[in-house]
Amino acid sequence: MEGYFIFLFLTFVVLTLGYITRKRGFYNLTIRRELTNNAVVEGEEIKFTTVVENKKWLPISFLHVQETFPFSLPRVSEDAMYNDNDKSLVYNNKYSVLWFERIKRDYKVKGTKRGAYLVKDISISIGDLFGFSFEEKELEDYKEVVVYPKLIDVSKLSFNTTSIQGDNIVKRWIYKDPLYIKGIREYNVEDRMKDIHWQSSLKMSKLMVKDYDYTSEKEIVFIVNSQCGAPHWATINSDVIDNAIKVAVSLAAKAQSQGFAVGMWTNSQIVSFNGNVRSEVEPSANNLKGILELGARMDYFTKVEFNKYLEDKIKNFNHNATYVVITPFLDSDSESILRRLRRAGTIIKLIDVSKRGDVPSIDGIDKILYKGERT
């Protein structure tokens, strides 16, 4: 009989401790994430650390932590459950935490696709001593991760003519400054007819052209149009927008490596979780990080139609800059504005990133078609 009462007493104590563990387990318990760097280039990894700290005398025998990550930020070498509702990845970890103990677990996350991502959701479950019943709680720990678009060697960017590829397009469209002529040389198939020096050609009995030098005083502004059709909200093509961004940042990096002031504009919506981010980067010789961040934060949705965007920006165009419009679509109003800018003396170039190459040509404005990366 005495043993029976001892058993009941012990059972009561265990159940009471289990109840207290569940109900008081969240008291003075903190769970947070730390990361070494919140910005990487596509394909690179970020180190995360989950910190579990129990700041009380009561230990926690069964702690289950469920963390949710965007699909494009998978953990390296860890299995996850896929949540089809919000296209996310769910990771589960179990802990046993003593009194006044802090536990850290490191893991790496890989940025597989350019973009700005928010890592926030944590689900916590605390069980009794036997793990029979649990108390649950939701926690939000906000961490923004920015994945920059990967820079491509411009020599691997393929365009619609073999005479204009990679470095050649940068040199021909961007670096040549007709105000700086360093000499005369023999004509080749990549040269423009208007650069022929006729007096020297007659004297040499062969075509000779002006050989231009470069100047770092020129500015280059890449304008990325995210509008893929009309109306702008009805046609969204993520692949061509990604291509436009890839071409823009890669050419920008190449131009900047030569000492040119480079900027970037866009009519795309901008993704940001920590405040407002402008949709433009002003021309500078050392702002590549800002250009990459803008490329990462561009959404697939258009904020304003391209013709309205150009109309609003007309006063910001200047004759000392070359404007490279990278676009999958142009409507008649946009054509008209670009034509007006060209007649006013603005230097404009077009890169067509549409799948069918159907961006219309405009008199006086050079246009080429992007065909992808060459292996």
Secondary structure, DSSP 8 states (H G I E B T S, - for coil): -HHHHHHHHHHHHHHHHHHHHHHHTTTTEEEEEEES-SEEETT-EEEEEEEEEE-SSS-EEEEEEEEEEETTS-BTT---EEETTTTEEEEEEEEEE-TTEEEEEEEEEE--S-EEEEEEEEEEEEE-TTSS-EEEEEEEEEEEEEEE-----GGGEEESSTTS-THHHIIIIIIEEEEEEEEEEE--TTS-GGGB-HHHHHHHTS-EEEEEEE-TT-EEEEEE----SSSTTT---HHHHHHHHHHHHHHHHHHHHTT-EEEEEE-EEE--SSS---SEEEEESS-HHHHHHHHHHEEEEESS-HHHHHHHHGGG--TTEEEEEEES---HHHHHHHHHHHHTT-EEEEEE--SS-----BTTBEEEEEEEE--
